[in-house]
Amino acid sequence: MTNILQKLLDGVNVEWVSLGEVFDIFVGGDKPKGSFSNIETEEFNVPILSNGIGIKSLYGFTNKAKIIKPSLTISARGTIGWTSYRVQPFFPIVRLIVLTPKIRLNIKYAYYFMKTIENKYQIPSSGIPQLSKPIIQNIQFPLLHPNNPKKSLEIQNQIVNILDKFDTLTNSTSEGLLYEIELRKKQYEYYRGLLLNLLLNFPKNED
């Protein structure tokens, strides 16, 4: 796998740019007034998402989404830095940070990168511990072949295919296989981290 990633990234031009250049960044606010349900109904079927992991991020349901496009969410409070990949429209609240691409991008590639740094944010020591839009928008992001969007997307897709396979193995649980599953998780985290290290150390080349 190491050789596959190295070969895939051989000769790649990596330009580090701020997340604010790649994403529109939105911060969730208050829950919707007058259009809220604790359970999903025919009318209220848009999930309201807050900070949290998995089902714990689901606050309730409303009837109109604020975020329509596939996006990433980052917990600004509580489980600070936790990144999730969102496909369905949703309504973010309680300072939940939303990243929606404003350039041609495989958002799953961005998701895998953000997972490598979700425990590395510099949180201000004063006040309520939380992430903010200014912190997020200045994070550096590896843009592959910035002058060749088609080539960039091809490589992003290949990277995502590799990491998706490990992600699928990691999330396939079966009684009696806990030890093997734990090994798969470690492999997945290793190769995800390897991707970041390769991007950091590869020389910049011209397209």
C-alpha positions in Angstrom: 0.0 0.0 0.0 2.9 2.4 0.8 4.3 1.8 -2.7 0.9 2.4 -4.3 0.5 5.7 -2.6 4.0 6.7 -3.4 3.6 5.8 -7.0 0.3 7.6 -7.2 1.8 10.8 -5.8 5.0 10.6 -7.8 5.5 13.8 -9.6 2.4 15.5 -8.2 2.5 19.2 -7.7 1.2 20.0 -4.2 0.3 23.6 -3.4 -0.8 24.3 0.2 -3.6 26.9 0.3 -5.9 28.1 3.0 -9.2 26.3 3.5 -10.9 29.7 3.0 -9.6 29.6 -0.6 -11.2 26.1 -1.2 -14.4 26.2 0.8 -17.2 28.5 1.7 -17.3 28.3 5.5 -20.5 28.6 7.4 -21.1 28.6 11.1 -24.4 27.2 12.5 -26.6 29.4 14.6 -29.9 29.0 16.5 -32.4 26.1 15.9 -35.2 27.0 13.5 -38.2 28.7 15.2 -41.7 27.5 14.5 -40.5 24.6 12.2 -39.1 22.0 14.5 -39.9 18.4 15.3 -38.1 15.9 17.7 -38.9 13.1 15.2 -38.8 12.8 11.5 -42.2 13.4 9.8 -43.4 13.9 6.2 -43.2 17.7 6.7 -40.2 17.8 9.0 -37.6 15.6 7.3 -34.5 17.8 7.2 -32.0 16.8 9.9 -30.9 19.6 12.3 -27.3 18.9 13.1 -25.2 20.1 16.1 -21.8 19.3 17.5 -21.3 15.6 18.3 -20.4 12.2 16.8 -22.7 10.1 14.8 -26.3 10.0 16.0 -25.4 12.3 18.9 -25.1 15.2 16.4 -28.8 14.9 15.5 -30.8 17.6 17.3 -34.1 17.2 15.6 -35.8 17.9 12.2 -37.0 20.9 10.3 -38.7 21.6 6.9 -36.1 23.6 5.1 -32.3 23.0 4.7 -29.6 25.7 5.0 -26.9 23.5 3.5 -27.9 21.8 0.2 -24.6 20.6 -1.3 -22.4 17.8 -0.1 -20.3 19.3 2.7 -18.0 18.6 5.7 -19.0 19.5 9.2 -16.5 20.2 12.0 -17.6 20.2 15.7 -16.7 23.6 17.1 -17.6 22.6 20.7 -17.6 19.5 22.9 -16.1 16.9 20.5 -13.9 19.7 19.1 -12.5 19.0 15.6 -14.6 16.0 14.8 -15.1 15.9 11.1 -18.1 14.3 9.3 -18.9 13.9 5.7 -22.5 15.0 4.8 -24.3 14.2 1.6 -27.9 15.0 2.4 -29.2 18.5 2.9 -29.3 19.7 6.6 -29.7 22.6 9.0 -26.6 23.3 11.2 -26.9 24.9 14.7 -24.8 25.7 17.8 -21.7 26.9 16.0 -21.3 23.7 14.0 -18.8 24.6 11.2 -19.7 23.7 7.6 -17.3 23.5 4.7 -18.8 23.5 1.2 -16.4 23.3 -1.8 -16.3 26.4 -4.0 -13.8 24.7 -6.5 -13.9 21.4 -8.4 -13.1 18.9 -5.7 -13.7 15.4 -4.5 -15.0 16.3 -1.1 -14.2 12.8 0.2 -10.5 13.6 -0.4 -10.9 16.7 1.7 -12.7 14.6 4.4 -9.8 12.2 4.6 -7.3 15.0 4.9 -9.4 16.8 7.6 -9.6 13.5 9.6 -5.7 13.5 9.8 -5.7 16.9 11.6 -8.9 16.8 13.7 -6.9 16.4 17.0 -4.3 19.0 16.1 -6.2 22.3 16.2 -4.8 25.1 18.3 -7.7 26.0 20.6 -7.5 29.4 22.5 -6.9 28.8 26.2 -9.2 31.7 27.3 -13.0 31.6 27.2 -15.1 28.7 26.1 -13.0 26.1 24.4 -14.2 26.1 20.8 -13.1 26.3 17.1 -14.0 29.4 15.2 -14.3 30.3 11.5 -11.0 32.3 11.5 -9.1 29.3 12.9 -10.6 27.0 10.3 -10.3 29.2 7.2 -6.5 29.6 7.8 -5.8 25.9 8.0 -3.5 24.8 5.1 -5.0 22.4 2.6 -3.0 20.3 0.0 -4.3 21.2 -3.4 -3.0 18.7 -6.1 -2.0 20.1 -9.5 -3.9 23.4 -9.0 -3.3 24.4 -12.6 -4.7 21.2 -13.9 -8.2 20.6 -12.3 -8.9 17.4 -14.4 -5.6 15.8 -13.4 -6.1 16.9 -9.8 -9.6 15.3 -9.7 -8.3 12.0 -11.2 -5.7 11.7 -8.4 -8.1 12.7 -5.7 -10.5 10.0 -6.9 -7.8 7.4 -6.8 -6.8 8.4 -3.3 -10.4 8.2 -2.2 -10.9 4.8 -3.7 -7.9 3.5 -1.7 -8.9 4.9 1.6 -12.6 4.0 1.1 -11.6 0.4 0.9 -9.9 0.6 4.3 -12.8 2.6 5.7 -15.2 -0.1 4.6 -13.1 -2.8 6.3 -12.9 -0.7 9.4 -16.6 -0.2 9.7 -17.5 -3.8 8.9 -18.1 -5.3 12.4 -18.8 -8.9 13.2 -18.9 -10.7 16.6 -15.7 -12.5 17.3 -13.6 -10.4 15.0 -12.9 -7.4 17.3 -9.2 -8.0 17.3 -9.0 -8.1 13.5 -11.2 -5.0 13.3 -8.9 -3.1 15.7 -5.9 -4.1 13.4 -7.9 -2.8 10.4 -8.5 0.5 12.2 -4.8 0.9 12.9 -4.0 0.1 9.3 -6.6 2.6 8.1 -5.2 5.4 10.4 -1.6 4.5 9.3 -2.3 4.9 5.6 -4.4 8.0 6.1 -1.5 9.5 8.1 1.0 8.3 5.4 -1.0 10.2 2.8 -0.5 13.4 4.7 3.2 12.8 5.3 3.7 12.1 1.6 1.9 15.3 0.6 4.0 17.2 3.1 7.3 15.9 1.8 6.7 15.6 -1.9 8.6 18.3 -3.9 6.5 20.8 -5.9 6.6 20.1 -9.7 5.3 22.0 -12.6 2.1 20.7 -14.3 
